[in-house]
Amino acid sequence: MPYKKTTWLALVFGSLVLGSMVGMLLASTNSTDRELSATNSDKPISTSALHIVNEEGQVRAMLGLWDGDHPALLMGDEHCDRRAFLAVYGKERTGLTLYGEDCKRRVALEVQGDDLPVFVLRDHLDTPRVQVLLNKDGSPLIRLYDGKGKPLWEKPNRLR
């Protein structure tokens, strides 16, 4: 039963976060007739990055290639240039990372290179404290870490 709850919660949380980000991005666009006619063109727009700025010209989001090759969406606010980061890191992983008001990582949801999902919660010092993942056989694994990132407890949960 904990496997189903953990998986369900991770999927719901990830869907809500991703849906909210896409919704905010789409809701913030205000197209003119001229812009709409350009998007209906059969010629694509090509660029290496798209910066979304507020009325003061401060960048609040960036869609681009984070290392010149891999796509990423970075969103920030007046306190931190990154509050949410969605990226494809090549074959090694794809992930969504959420940052706190202090600009440190708090939550990461990733699919690793072996195609297995991992969910990590971090403390205010950016230290991993909780990790939930799936093993290759599909069984869940929960790990808890101390304040220095050293493993404290691990629970493989094989339902029978």
Backbone as a printed PyTorch tensor [residue, N CA C, xyz], in Angstrom:
tensor([[[  0.8050,  -1.2040,   0.0000],
         [  0.0000,   0.0000,   0.0000],
         [  0.8480,   1.2690,   0.0000]],

        [[  1.9770,   1.3550,   0.8060],
         [  2.7990,   2.5590,   0.7660],
         [  3.3600,   2.8250,  -0.6270]],

        [[  3.6360,   1.7720,  -1.3930],
         [  4.1450,   1.9450,  -2.7450],
         [  3.1380,   2.7080,  -3.5880]],

        [[  1.8900,   2.3150,  -3.5080],
         [  0.8660,   2.9770,  -4.3060],
         [  0.6820,   4.4160,  -3.8710]],

        [[  0.6720,   4.6890,  -2.5680],
         [  0.5050,   6.0560,  -2.0810],
         [  1.6910,   6.9210,  -2.4940]],

        [[  2.9020,   6.4100,  -2.3410],
         [  4.1020,   7.1680,  -2.6820],
         [  4.1390,   7.4750,  -4.1710]],

        [[  3.8910,   6.4660,  -4.9870],
         [  3.8910,   6.6730,  -6.4250],
         [  2.7950,   7.6450,  -6.8260]],

        [[  1.6210,   7.4650,  -6.2790],
         [  0.4900,   8.3400,  -6.5980],
         [  0.8060,   9.7770,  -6.2070]],

        [[  1.3540,   9.9710,  -5.0190],
         [  1.6760,  11.3240,  -4.5700],
         [  2.7390,  11.9640,  -5.4520]],

        [[  3.7610,  11.2100,  -5.8080],
         [  4.8160,  11.7550,  -6.6660],
         [  4.2690,  12.1300,  -8.0400]],

        [[  3.4200,  11.2650,  -8.5980],
         [  2.8370,  11.5690,  -9.9070],
         [  1.9050,  12.7740,  -9.8480]],

        [[  1.0710,  12.8460,  -8.8180],
         [  0.1510,  13.9780,  -8.6880],
         [  0.9380,  15.2670,  -8.4930]],

        [[  1.9200,  15.2500,  -7.6090],
         [  2.7230,  16.4440,  -7.3490],
         [  3.4310,  16.9010,  -8.6170]],

        [[  4.0700,  15.9800,  -9.3090],
         [  4.7690,  16.3220, -10.5410],
         [  3.8260,  16.8730, -11.6000]],

        [[  2.6590,  16.2630, -11.7480],
         [  1.6800,  16.7380, -12.7230],
         [  1.1790,  18.1260, -12.3730]],

        [[  0.8890,  18.3530, -11.0880],
         [  0.4100,  19.6670, -10.6620],
         [  1.4480,  20.7470, -10.9180]],

        [[  2.6910,  20.4720, -10.5770],
         [  3.7480,  21.4650, -10.7550],
         [  3.9510,  21.7610, -12.2340]],

        [[  4.0780,  20.7200, -13.0450],
         [  4.3030,  20.9170, -14.4670],
         [  3.1030,  21.6020, -15.1170]],

        [[  1.8830,  21.1830, -14.7770],
         [  0.6810,  21.8010, -15.3220],
         [  0.5640,  23.2640, -14.9320]],

        [[  0.9200,  23.5790, -13.6950],
         [  0.8670,  24.9710, -13.2330],
         [  1.8570,  25.8370, -13.9970]],

        [[  3.0720,  25.3200, -14.2030],
         [  4.0870,  26.0970, -14.9170],
         [  3.6540,  26.3650, -16.3550]],

        [[  3.1660,  25.3390, -17.0420],
         [  2.7300,  25.5040, -18.4240],
         [  1.5330,  26.4500, -18.4720]],

        [[  0.5880,  26.3070, -17.5340],
         [ -0.5770,  27.1860, -17.4880],
         [ -0.1890,  28.6360, -17.2780]],

        [[  0.7390,  28.8950, -16.3530],
         [  1.1840,  30.2670, -16.1230],
         [  1.8590,  30.8360, -17.3600]],

        [[  2.6670,  30.0220, -18.0240],
         [  3.3490,  30.4860, -19.2220],
         [  2.3530,  30.8130, -20.3250]],

        [[  1.3710,  29.9400, -20.5270],
         [  0.3840,  30.1790, -21.5710],
         [ -0.5390,  31.3440, -21.2210]],

        [[ -0.9190,  31.4680, -19.9610],
         [ -1.8140,  32.5480, -19.5490],
         [ -1.1440,  33.9070, -19.6480]],

        [[  0.1910,  33.9430, -19.5490],
         [  0.8860,  35.2240, -19.5620],
         [  1.1400,  35.7470, -20.9750]],

        [[  0.8620,  34.9430, -21.9900],
         [  1.0690,  35.4210, -23.3580],
         [ -0.1290,  36.2290, -23.8050]],

        [[  0.1480,  37.3260, -24.4780],
         [ -0.8910,  38.2240, -24.9560],
         [ -0.5970,  38.5100, -26.4170]],

        [[ -1.1550,  37.7230, -27.3240],
         [ -0.8180,  37.8210, -28.7370],
         [ -1.6160,  38.9050, -29.4420]],

        [[ -0.9550,  39.5910, -30.3560],
         [ -1.6280,  40.5420, -31.2320],
         [ -1.9510,  39.8290, -32.5360]],

        [[ -2.7560,  40.4670, -33.3950],
         [ -3.0830,  39.8630, -34.6890],
         [ -1.8200,  39.6030, -35.5020]],

        [[ -0.8780,  40.5460, -35.4310],
         [  0.3740,  40.3930, -36.1770],
         [  1.1500,  39.1700, -35.6860]],

        [[  1.2060,  39.0060, -34.3500],
         [  1.9110,  37.8520, -33.7900],
         [  1.2130,  36.5520, -34.1580]],

        [[ -0.1140,  36.5560, -34.1380],
         [ -0.8490,  35.3470, -34.4880],
         [ -0.6070,  34.9510, -35.9380]],

        [[ -0.5470,  35.9160, -36.8400],
         [ -0.3200,  35.5830, -38.2340],
         [  1.0830,  34.9980, -38.4160]],

        [[  2.0490,  35.4600, -37.6230],
         [  3.4080,  34.9170, -37.7230],
         [  3.4530,  33.4730, -37.2410]],

        [[  2.6650,  33.1260, -36.2010],
         [  2.6870,  31.7520, -35.7040],
         [  1.9800,  30.8020, -36.6370]],

        [[  1.1280,  31.3120, -37.5140],
         [  0.4490,  30.4550, -38.4770],
         [  1.2800,  30.2550, -39.7410]],

        [[  2.4450,  30.8380, -39.7790],
         [  3.3200,  30.7190, -40.9220],
         [  3.8720,  29.3070, -41.0120]],

        [[  4.1970,  28.9060, -42.2360],
         [  4.7950,  27.5850, -42.3960],
         [  6.2930,  27.6020, -42.1540]],

        [[  6.8390,  28.7780, -41.8230],
         [  8.2650,  28.9000, -41.5330],
         [  8.4670,  28.9760, -40.0200]],

        [[  9.2150,  28.0310, -39.4450],
         [  9.4290,  28.0630, -37.9870],
         [ 10.3590,  29.2010, -37.5750]],

        [[ 10.2100,  29.6360, -36.3420],
         [ 11.1150,  30.6270, -35.7670],
         [ 12.2630,  29.8620, -35.1310]],

        [[ 13.4790,  30.2340, -35.4380],
         [ 14.6420,  29.5580, -34.8710],
         [ 15.4340,  30.5380, -34.0210]],

        [[ 15.7860,  30.0870, -32.8310],
         [ 16.6020,  30.8930, -31.9300],
         [ 17.2660,  29.9580, -30.9280]],

        [[ 18.3150,  30.4250, -30.2860],
         [ 18.9800,  29.5850, -29.2870],
         [ 18.3930,  29.7930, -27.8960]],

        [[ 17.6320,  30.8950, -27.7000],
         [ 17.0160,  31.1340, -26.3910],
         [ 15.8660,  32.1290, -26.5360]],

        [[ 14.9070,  31.9850, -25.6610],
         [ 13.7790,  32.8980, -25.5800],
         [ 13.7160,  33.3950, -24.1400]],

        [[ 13.8090,  34.7030, -23.9570],
         [ 13.7590,  35.2960, -22.6230],
         [ 12.3960,  35.9480, -22.4380]],

        [[ 11.7370,  35.6400, -21.3440],
         [ 10.4530,  36.2450, -21.0080],
         [ 10.7190,  37.2290, -19.8820]],

        [[ 10.3660,  38.4920, -20.1130],
         [ 10.6790,  39.5460, -19.1560],
         [  9.3990,  40.1760, -18.6070]],

        [[  9.5160,  40.7980, -17.4300],
         [  8.3880,  41.5250, -16.8630],
         [  8.3740,  42.9430, -17.4370]],

        [[  7.4700,  43.7850, -16.9530],
         [  7.3420,  45.1420, -17.4780],
         [  8.6050,  45.9730, -17.2830]],

        [[  9.4020,  45.6520, -16.2630],
         [ 10.6510,  46.3730, -16.0170],
         [ 11.8120,  45.8200, -16.8350]],

        [[ 11.5580,  44.7980, -17.6140],
         [ 12.6040,  44.2170, -18.4420],
         [ 13.4480,  43.1560, -17.7500]],

        [[ 13.0670,  42.7610, -16.5370],
         [ 13.8210,  41.7250, -15.8180],
         [ 13.3990,  40.3450, -16.3100]],

        [[ 14.3710,  39.5090, -16.6000],
         [ 14.0910,  38.1570, -17.0870],
         [ 13.4360,  37.3450, -15.9670]],

        [[ 12.2940,  36.7470, -16.2770],
         [ 11.5750,  35.9060, -15.3190],
         [ 11.5410,  34.4460, -15.7570]],

        [[ 11.7680,  34.2230, -17.0500],
         [ 11.8070,  32.8510, -17.5650],
         [ 12.6950,  32.8250, -18.7990]],

        [[ 13.2860,  31.6640, -19.0310],
         [ 14.1450,  31.4890, -20.1880],
         [ 13.9370,  30.0800, -20.7270]],

        [[ 13.6800,  30.0090, -21.9950],
         [ 13.5850,  28.7300, -22.6810],
         [ 14.7720,  28.6820, -23.6230]],

        [[ 15.6120,  27.7120, -23.4290],
         [ 16.8170,  27.6750, -24.2500],
         [ 17.5680,  26.3700, -24.1020]],

        [[ 18.8240,  26.4000, -24.5220],
         [ 19.7100,  25.2480, -24.4290],
         [ 20.6970,  25.5170, -23.3030]],

        [[ 20.5650,  24.8060, -22.1900],
         [ 21.3470,  25.1400, -20.9990],
         [ 22.8370,  24.9300, -21.1790]],

        [[ 23.2400,  24.0370, -22.0160],
         [ 24.6670,  23.8150, -22.2440],
         [ 25.0160,  23.9220, -23.7250]],

        [[ 24.1310,  24.5680, -24.4810],
         [ 24.3320,  24.6860, -25.9120],
         [ 23.7520,  23.5320, -26.7040]],

        [[ 23.2290,  22.5060, -25.9980],
         [ 22.7140,  21.3340, -26.6950],
         [ 21.4180,  20.7900, -26.1090]],

        [[ 21.2330,  20.8750, -24.7970],
         [ 20.0840,  20.2550, -24.1340],
         [ 19.0310,  21.2940, -23.7490]],

        [[ 17.7500,  21.0410, -24.0930],
         [ 16.6950,  22.0200, -23.8300],
         [ 16.3800,  22.1600, -22.3440]],

        [[ 16.0170,  23.4080, -21.9650],
         [ 15.6900,  23.6860, -20.5700],
         [ 14.7330,  24.8690, -20.4830]],

        [[ 13.9010,  24.8340, -19.4520],
         [ 13.0330,  25.9460, -19.1130],
         [ 13.4050,  26.3690, -17.7040]],

        [[ 13.8120,  27.6210, -17.5550],
         [ 14.2400,  28.1670, -16.2720],
         [ 13.3000,  29.3050, -15.9060]],

        [[ 12.7600,  29.2740, -14.6880],
         [ 11.8620,  30.3330, -14.2320],
         [ 12.3500,  30.8810, -12.9100]],

        [[ 12.2920,  32.1960, -12.7580],
         [ 12.7480,  32.8330, -11.5360],
         [ 11.8110,  33.9360, -11.1000]],

        [[ 12.2200,  34.6260, -10.0510],
         [ 11.4510,  35.7630,  -9.5530],
         [ 12.4200,  36.8720,  -9.1640]],

        [[ 11.9250,  37.8890,  -8.4600],
         [ 12.7800,  39.0280,  -8.1040],
         [ 13.8790,  38.6490,  -7.1130]],

        [[ 13.7420,  37.5380,  -6.4040],
         [ 14.7400,  37.1170,  -5.4100],
         [ 15.7680,  36.1420,  -5.9790]],

        [[ 15.3220,  35.2660,  -6.8500],
         [ 16.2100,  34.2240,  -7.3780],
         [ 16.0340,  34.1150,  -8.8820]],

        [[ 17.1330,  33.9570,  -9.5970],
         [ 17.0210,  33.7880, -11.0410],
         [ 16.4600,  32.4180, -11.3950]],

        [[ 16.5270,  31.4720, -10.4590],
         [ 15.9250,  30.1680, -10.7090],
         [ 15.0850,  29.7240,  -9.5160]],

        [[ 13.8230,  29.4920,  -9.7870],
         [ 12.8950,  28.9540,  -8.7880],
         [ 12.3680,  27.6110,  -9.2630]],

        [[ 12.3800,  27.4110, -10.5830],
         [ 11.9930,  26.1280, -11.1700],
         [ 12.8540,  25.9140, -12.4050]],

        [[ 13.3190,  24.6770, -12.5820],
         [ 14.1990,  24.3490, -13.6970],
         [ 13.7830,  22.9930, -14.2490]],

        [[ 13.3700,  22.9700, -15.5010],
         [ 12.9810,  21.7440, -16.1790],
         [ 13.9740,  21.5310, -17.3040]],

        [[ 14.6380,  20.3910, -17.3080],
         [ 15.7020,  20.1950, -18.3000],
         [ 15.8260,  18.7470, -18.7330]],

        [[ 16.3220,  18.5950, -19.9560],
         [ 16.7180,  17.2950, -20.4830],
         [ 18.2400,  17.3100, -20.4790]],

        [[ 18.8370,  16.4330, -19.6870],
         [ 20.2930,  16.4140, -19.5220],
         [ 20.9470,  15.3630, -20.4200]],

        [[ 20.3660,  15.0670, -21.5310],
         [ 20.8990,  14.0300, -22.4030],
         [ 20.4380,  12.6690, -21.9330]],

        [[ 21.2330,  11.6550, -22.1890],
         [ 20.8480,  10.2860, -21.8260],
         [ 20.8820,  10.0460, -20.3210]],

        [[ 21.6530,  10.8660, -19.5780],
         [ 21.8170,  10.5790, -18.1530],
         [ 20.5810,  10.8660, -17.3010]],

        [[ 19.7460,  11.8940, -17.6810],
         [ 18.5310,  12.1420, -16.9090],
         [ 17.7300,  13.2980, -17.4890]],

        [[ 16.4680,  13.3320, -17.0920],
         [ 15.5660,  14.4360, -17.3780],
         [ 14.9410,  14.7940, -16.0460]],

        [[ 14.8140,  16.0840, -15.7370],
         [ 14.3140,  16.3960, -14.4140],
         [ 13.6910,  17.7600, -14.2490]],

        [[ 12.9580,  17.8440, -13.1600],
         [ 12.3460,  19.0860, -12.7100],
         [ 12.8970,  19.3610, -11.3190]],

        [[ 13.4610,  20.5550, -11.1290],
         [ 14.0070,  20.9470,  -9.8330],
         [ 13.3050,  22.2160,  -9.3820]],

        [[ 12.8450,  22.2300,  -8.1280],
         [ 12.2060,  23.4050,  -7.5380],
         [ 13.1300,  23.9680,  -6.4760]],

        [[ 13.2400,  25.3020,  -6.4380],
         [ 14.1420,  25.9930,  -5.5250],
         [ 13.3330,  26.7910,  -4.5110]],

        [[ 13.8840,  26.9690,  -3.3040],
         [ 13.2390,  27.7630,  -2.2630],
         [ 13.5230,  29.2430,  -2.4410]],

        [[ 12.9600,  30.0470,  -1.5440],
         [ 13.1740,  31.4920,  -1.5890],
         [ 14.6380,  31.8650,  -1.4150]],

        [[ 15.4190,  30.9810,  -0.8030],
         [ 16.8490,  31.2260,  -0.6220],
         [ 17.6680,  30.7370,  -1.8220]],

        [[ 17.0000,  30.3880,  -2.8940],
         [ 17.6240,  29.9660,  -4.1550],
         [ 18.3290,  28.6160,  -4.0620]],

        [[ 18.0310,  27.8360,  -3.0570],
         [ 18.6350,  26.5070,  -2.9310],
         [ 17.6220,  25.4530,  -3.3390]],

        [[ 18.1350,  24.3490,  -3.8880],
         [ 17.2650,  23.2560,  -4.3220],
         [ 16.4700,  22.7160,  -3.1410]],

        [[ 15.2040,  22.4060,  -3.3920],
         [ 14.3580,  21.8190,  -2.3680],
         [ 13.7830,  20.4790,  -2.8140]],

        [[ 13.3090,  20.4310,  -4.0600],
         [ 12.6400,  19.2370,  -4.5670],
         [ 13.1910,  18.9210,  -5.9510]],

        [[ 13.4440,  17.6430,  -6.1880],
         [ 13.8610,  17.2090,  -7.5240],
         [ 13.0670,  15.9630,  -7.9030]],

        [[ 12.5540,  15.9750,  -9.0970],
         [ 11.8590,  14.8220,  -9.6560],
         [ 12.5550,  14.5250, -10.9700]],

        [[ 13.1470,  13.3370, -11.0680],
         [ 13.9540,  13.0130, -12.2340],
         [ 13.6470,  11.6240, -12.7510]],

        [[ 13.9610,  11.4290, -14.0210],
         [ 14.0090,  10.1000, -14.6120],
         [ 15.4720,   9.9060, -14.9910]],

        [[ 16.1040,   8.9430, -14.3440],
         [ 17.5310,   8.6950, -14.5410],
         [ 17.7850,   8.0100, -15.8820]],

        [[ 19.0480,   7.9030, -16.2530],
         [ 19.4450,   7.2910, -17.5170],
         [ 18.9820,   5.8550, -17.6670]],

        [[ 18.7960,   5.1460, -16.5590],
         [ 18.3150,   3.7710, -16.6180],
         [ 16.7940,   3.7230, -16.6870]],

        [[ 16.1520,   4.8840, -16.9140],
         [ 14.7050,   5.0410, -17.0760],
         [ 13.9340,   4.8320, -15.7690]],

        [[ 14.5920,   5.0360, -14.6310],
         [ 13.9440,   4.8720, -13.3410],
         [ 13.6960,   6.2290, -12.6830]],

        [[ 12.4970,   6.4380, -12.1190],
         [ 12.1790,   7.7200, -11.4840],
         [ 12.7920,   7.8440, -10.0920]],

        [[ 13.1560,   9.0890,  -9.7440],
         [ 13.7330,   9.4040,  -8.4370],
         [ 13.1030,  10.7110,  -7.9520]],

        [[ 12.7280,  10.7520,  -6.6730],
         [ 12.1450,  11.9350,  -6.0470],
         [ 13.0160,  12.2630,  -4.8360]],

        [[ 13.5540,  13.4980,  -4.7630],
         [ 14.4680,  13.8750,  -3.6820],
         [ 13.9780,  15.1610,  -3.0140]],

        [[ 13.9550,  15.1720,  -1.6730],
         [ 13.6540,  16.3630,  -0.8910],
         [ 14.9380,  16.8080,  -0.2040]],

        [[ 15.2220,  18.1210,  -0.2420],
         [ 16.4470,  18.6680,   0.3400],
         [ 16.1100,  19.6670,   1.4440]],

        [[ 17.0130,  19.8100,   2.4070],
         [ 16.7880,  20.7660,   3.5020],
         [ 17.2730,  22.1640,   3.1150]],

        [[ 17.2460,  23.0950,   4.0650],
         [ 17.6090,  24.4930,   3.8120],
         [ 19.0890,  24.6790,   3.4760]],

        [[ 19.9060,  23.6670,   3.7050],
         [ 21.3280,  23.7220,   3.3530],
         [ 21.6230,  23.0240,   2.0260]],

        [[ 20.5580,  22.6350,   1.3100],
         [ 20.6770,  21.9570,   0.0220],
         [ 21.2050,  20.5280,   0.1750]],

        [[ 20.9980,  19.9330,   1.3570],
         [ 21.4330,  18.5710,   1.6260],
         [ 20.2710,  17.6180,   1.3910]],

        [[ 20.4810,  16.5380,   0.6110],
         [ 19.3910,  15.5680,   0.4240],
         [ 19.0180,  14.9390,   1.7670]],

        [[ 17.7190,  14.8790,   2.0590],
         [ 17.2480,  14.3020,   3.3260],
         [ 16.3210,  13.1140,   3.1100]],

        [[ 15.5630,  13.1080,   1.9970],
         [ 14.6460,  12.0110,   1.6780],
         [ 14.7820,  11.6940,   0.1950]],

        [[ 14.8300,  10.4010,  -0.1070],
         [ 14.8830,   9.9620,  -1.5030],
         [ 13.9090,   8.8040,  -1.6690]],

        [[ 13.0730,   8.9100,  -2.6800],
         [ 12.1410,   7.8390,  -3.0300],
         [ 12.4420,   7.4720,  -4.4750]],

        [[ 12.6670,   6.1950,  -4.7340],
         [ 12.9810,   5.7630,  -6.0870],
         [ 12.4230,   4.3790,  -6.3500]],

        [[ 12.4730,   3.9930,  -7.6030],
         [ 12.0770,   2.6400,  -7.9840],
         [ 13.3220,   1.8770,  -8.3920]],

        [[ 13.4150,   0.6300,  -7.9220],
         [ 14.4970,  -0.2560,  -8.3260],
         [ 14.1940,  -0.8130,  -9.7120]],

        [[ 15.1750,  -1.4680, -10.3110],
         [ 14.9890,  -2.0260, -11.6500],
         [ 13.8590,  -3.0390, -11.7040]],

        [[ 13.6020,  -3.7340, -10.5950],
         [ 12.5040,  -4.7110, -10.5760],
         [ 11.1490,  -4.0480, -10.3200]],

        [[ 11.1290,  -2.7270, -10.1980],
         [  9.8810,  -1.9970,  -9.9870],
         [  9.5140,  -1.7970,  -8.5310]],

        [[ 10.2890,  -2.3560,  -7.6210],
         [  9.9910,  -2.2010,  -6.1900],
         [ 10.4680,  -0.8290,  -5.7040]],

        [[  9.7230,  -0.2270,  -4.7680],
         [ 10.1020,   1.0980,  -4.2700],
         [ 11.2130,   1.0140,  -3.2260]],

        [[ 11.9580,   2.0970,  -3.1230],
         [ 13.0010,   2.2060,  -2.1190],
         [ 12.9170,   3.6070,  -1.5260]],

        [[ 12.9020,   3.6910,  -0.2110],
         [ 12.8640,   4.9800,   0.4900],
         [ 14.1240,   5.0750,   1.3290]],

        [[ 14.8180,   6.2090,   1.2100],
         [ 16.0330,   6.4440,   1.9880],
         [ 15.8970,   7.7560,   2.7480]],

        [[ 16.3630,   7.7610,   3.9910],
         [ 16.4200,   8.9750,   4.7990],
         [ 17.8840,   9.2650,   5.1080]],

        [[ 18.2520,  10.5620,   5.0780],
         [ 19.6320,  10.9820,   5.2960],
         [ 19.7160,  11.9360,   6.4780]],

        [[ 20.8880,  11.9820,   7.1190],
         [ 21.0870,  12.9340,   8.2200],
         [ 21.4390,  14.3090,   7.6480]],

        [[ 21.7140,  15.2610,   8.5170],
         [ 21.9960,  16.6340,   8.1120],
         [ 23.2580,  16.8000,   7.2820]],

        [[ 24.1050,  15.7700,   7.2430],
         [ 25.3220,  15.8270,   6.4310],
         [ 25.1850,  15.0250,   5.1400]],

        [[ 23.9940,  14.4840,   4.9000],
         [ 23.7610,  13.7180,   3.6890],
         [ 24.1670,  12.2590,   3.7820]],

        [[ 24.4590,  11.7800,   4.9880],
         [ 24.8310,  10.3710,   5.1870],
         [ 23.5570,   9.5490,   5.3950]],

        [[ 23.4850,   8.3500,   4.7880],
         [ 22.2850,   7.5190,   4.9370],
         [ 22.0170,   7.1510,   6.3960]],

        [[ 20.7550,   7.3220,   6.8140],
         [ 20.3220,   6.9530,   8.1610],
         [ 19.4610,   5.6940,   8.1570]],

        [[ 18.5940,   5.6160,   7.1660],
         [ 17.5860,   4.5620,   7.1430],
         [ 17.1960,   4.2840,   5.7080]],

        [[ 16.9420,   3.0070,   5.4220],
         [ 16.5340,   2.6060,   4.0800],
         [ 15.4570,   1.5620,   4.2160]],

        [[ 14.4280,   1.6680,   3.4170],
         [ 13.3320,   0.7070,   3.4800],
         [ 12.9860,   0.2200,   2.0850]],

        [[ 13.4810,  -0.9640,   1.7350],
         [ 12.9770,  -1.5670,   0.5060],
         [ 11.5880,  -2.1090,   0.8200]],

        [[ 10.6510,  -1.8480,  -0.0240],
         [  9.2780,  -2.2220,   0.2650],
         [  8.7790,  -3.1600,  -0.8200]],

        [[  8.9010,  -4.4300,  -0.5700],
         [  8.4490,  -5.4230,  -1.5340],
         [  7.0970,  -5.9660,  -1.0570]],

        [[  6.0680,  -5.6650,  -1.8280],
         [  4.7260,  -6.1440,  -1.4740],
         [  4.5950,  -7.5980,  -1.8680]],

        [[  3.9230,  -8.3480,  -0.9920],
         [  3.7540,  -9.7830,  -1.2960],
         [  2.3160, -10.1410,  -1.2730]]])
